[in-house]
Amino acid sequence: MKIPADLAQTLAAVVDEGSLEAAARTLHVTQPAVSQRIATLERLTGQVLLIRSRPARATEAGEAVVRYGRQVSLLESEAASTLGIPEDRPAPLRIAVNADSLATWLLAPLARVAPELGSTVHLHREDESYTAELLAQGAVVAAVTTRAAAVPGCTVTALGRMAYRAVAAPGFAARWFPDGATDEALRLAPVVDFDRRDDLQSRWLDARSPGAAPPRHQVPSSAEFAQAIALGLGWGLLPPSQRTGHALVDLGEPSLEVALHWQQWRVHSADLTAVAEAVAQEARSTLEPLSPR
């Protein structure tokens, strides 16, 4: 049994747009036509592929079909561009990226390569430990991730590492750490976390003062996270580029390193190749090289 490409693309459109009605507008067909295509696809595969919720979501089986549909759309867009066939909406390059990379080094290579692309770039911000999941689900075509093992159907390129240090504003350090980052001080001094998935501060605490449970703020924006630390809301870990320009007090060892890799679909796409090369080149000049194992 072959999966018809147009039906797979329809399922992907429903998931991307969030509903059958919105997908119908994007595909320039009627809502009943979209519903009929999904029903046909589920009958052909013998599985439920779509959870008809708000927003609509793919089932585990449906994710594989969505990924196929997006790959077809990407290749079709590139073929149309090569042949000079105009398109209303070329398939975008969906890329998952962690907040710190987005805030510090990733936008520059994307901006440089954008004029050469036949499509647009859609960035999905996610914790670097979870971006590979979006890739595996077919939600994105590429990801900046901490995962070194290839997602099935993808290639991996090592980018480099971001080194983080625990820092605090001078006034904050004078108040909470007059004798340095002692166990007692670390149990009381407020911490700034990015969000509930951010474990950098917890890892540093576990190394310095196991069992410490200080009060915790959350600031879910990379630039504002660094600003919150610089303003004295709490202490936290920052990479070098976000420490520059701020008078911060270093709280001491350990340094925490986050190794980053680029993973992308194993498809022949000129646009995706151009983006990958630009990202890798920028990483070599911006990030620290990965430590040998």
C-alpha positions, 0 to 999 in steps of 0.5 A: 500500500502506497500513501498518496502524497496529496492525502499526506499533505492534507493531514499535515495541513490540518495539523499545521493549521489546527483544524479541518476548516483552517486547512481547507482555506489553506488548501483552497478546497472545501471543509468536507473535501478535507474531511473526506481526504482524511477519512480516505487516508485512515481507511487506506492505512487502517489506523486513526491518524488524527485526533479531532481536538482543538487544535487538531493533533496527529496520533503516533501513527499520524506523525509518521504520515505528517512527516512524509507529507511535509517532506513531499511539500518541501521537495515540491517547493524546491522543484517548483522554484527550480522550474520557475513555477510560482507558488502561493505559499512555498513550504517553510523550513521549520527549525527547532532551536533552543532559546539561548542559541536563538538569542545569541548566535543563530539569527546571524547565519539565517539572515545571511542565507535567507536571500538565497532561499526559495522559502521562508524560515519558521523557528520553533523555540524549545529547550535544547533537550527536547528539540529532537522530539519535534524532529522525530515527530516531523514537526520540524525539518531540522533542530539544534539539539543536545542529542548526538545520536541521530533521530531516525531518518536524520543526519547529525553535525556537531556544532560546538558547546556553550559554557555556562557560569553561575553569576549574580549582580554585585548588589545581589551578591553583596546581600546574599553571598557576603562570604561567597556561595556557601551552603547556607547562602545557596539555600536562601538566595533566590534563583532565576530559572528560564522555565520548568524545563530549565535544569542548569541552575539545579545541576549547578546547585546539586554539584555545589550544595546538594539538597538546597531548595532556594526560592525560584523565579521564572523568566521565560525569555533569554534576553530578559532572563539575562537582564533579570540576573543583571538587575538582581532578581536572582542568580543564574547561569549565563553563557559568555555572550550574555555576560558581556556588558554586565558587571556580574560576580562569578559564583565559582565552579563548576562550569556547565557545558551544553554540547549542541548538534545540528540534526536534519531530515535525510532529504536532498534539499538545496535550501536545507543544505544552505541553511545547515552550512551557514549554521555550521560555519557560524557555530565554528566561529562562535561556539567552543569546540566540543571536548574530545571524549 
